[in-house]
């Protein structure tokens, strides 16, 4: 069969060699003559997987001392609540920048544990840009933002400059570009974009946050529970952690985040140039805030829809539909998507 | 390589044909030329998986109308908290039977949302039996119990007779025996025993419980959130749901719960007969409360330890160590463990 160009927004493409190794481990893991998914999570073979996964996150993102990496369950959606519980402090107040669907959901959970100050929002403009020129209150316990907005195709180009603790949901751009982890008190990300398959969420927790005055937190939502047990308080999502580890190994072998960032810049530049130069298309997001991960665009002439979509199908391009809340098209160009696939898409756009 | 007899307590053995099909789907799912784990969870191919998994649960357990089946994340450990939030009502009081480690953890979370009445406990006897003769208060919002206690090897042989709503954590014996679901308001179970791999939890929710006066519940912990979205409020743990579906298909093909219950009874009878007849061994749990899933036993003469364990290794028997909190041995005989494996273990015990 011919190759599929997979632009799916997540769960998304991962490297072929990761699929191959994962597939083999389901039959026979580490030559144990047992499947990866039928062994105890307390066995030395699986404990080694968990430890390598945690340590690859630290290595690839240059995580400084004083931070703990956790692989948990529940998705970023449960992360919204865990963030609120673990970050709220004496002020009983948090600050949020609202840049889309996911940050809206995040701040909704924060309202359960304290006052929420939405200090900036692009909601009235259909979240088509990243707000600028906001003031960060000094009496909030933390500032939360979403680094990349998958649905609208916007991305922060700079880390907000703040004196209060900083939290970021990096679900859709973690491992795609270099970041200065030392600026953050908490980073979290659902796996199913650049890290691995759906089913686990990575948390990078500054240990210091546990030392503040904290509210009562249910056991499973408390980072302390998981830090004390090396991310194995209860049975972890074995397969999702294993495949994340394989994928992070692949990233390391291919030059790490610095190298992939260059490829990601190249892919984005190629596609956005076509969107800007081809009068049949227009971009959705403000040019200066365009996401390198998710390019959102529309046809200028809707009557070309059927023709364009039939050409996409012909070219084996998958997953290009925009999110149901925005419509149009969305090309997700995560780490494992080769430049070649973007070129195929651009060729189709040129030929329309 | 010779066959491994996998008595692991969970994650545990699943059928070989399930491993094979899961392994293939990682490379090419439904002939899409895409991996199961790189497609959108909103694609028709994955939505069909989720719907079949939910419907197989209903079919295999004869779930009556008026119940909704959900596949969520977080394990039974998060289920403890979700139970408390969703079941607490006007009485602000719950009743728990404490039969081991997991029920102890469950009632700890319940204390966050109301008063907890521990109506019976076998804690002082090292949880070696199931308490009897307790009184169930009529002013509690619900009664919670753990049907099978993996660590201590005890199992309820009857459903508690109660007029108040009944909740059961069935993590380690769901799908192993027929149950009358209509007696329960809520059943939940981590997948990693008889249902599938680690990474998802099944909830069988009586829709009626959502109609009572309810406390404020964080979005992700509220069953209503997930029921409204057909178990797809956020990205589900795709692989774990898929493999659970394959495993439930296997169970259906092999005669369903009624047929597997007979095999499970046969396996347990074979092993317990050896424990009782062989003076070198003694059982841990009270005879009348013995679990059909997890048989716990000890050597009567500890000096035989090294010899026994070397014979187990020689026979390719895996996962027989008791839980670290109890010691001794634990033979977990979940659905996919063949009678032949129990026979191999019994032969080793005879030969000691």
Interface residues (C-beta under 8 A of the other chain):
Chain A: X1 X2 X3 X4 X6 X8 X9 X10 X11 X12 X13 X14 X19 X20 X22 X23 X24 X26 X27 X32 X33 X34 X35 X37 X38 X39 X40 X41 X73 X74 X75 X76 X77 X78 X80 X81 X105 X108 X109 X112 X190 X192 X197 X198 X199 X200 X216 X218 X219 X220 X221 X233 X234 X235 X236 X237 X238 X239 X240 X243 X318 X319
Chain B: X1 X2 X3 X4 X6 X8 X9 X10 X11 X12 X13 X14 X19 X20 X22 X23 X24 X26 X27 X32 X33 X34 X35 X37 X38 X39 X40 X41 X73 X74 X75 X76 X77 X78 X80 X81 X105 X108 X109 X112 X190 X192 X197 X198 X199 X200 X216 X218 X219 X220 X221 X233 X234 X235 X236 X237 X238 X239 X240 X243 X318 X319
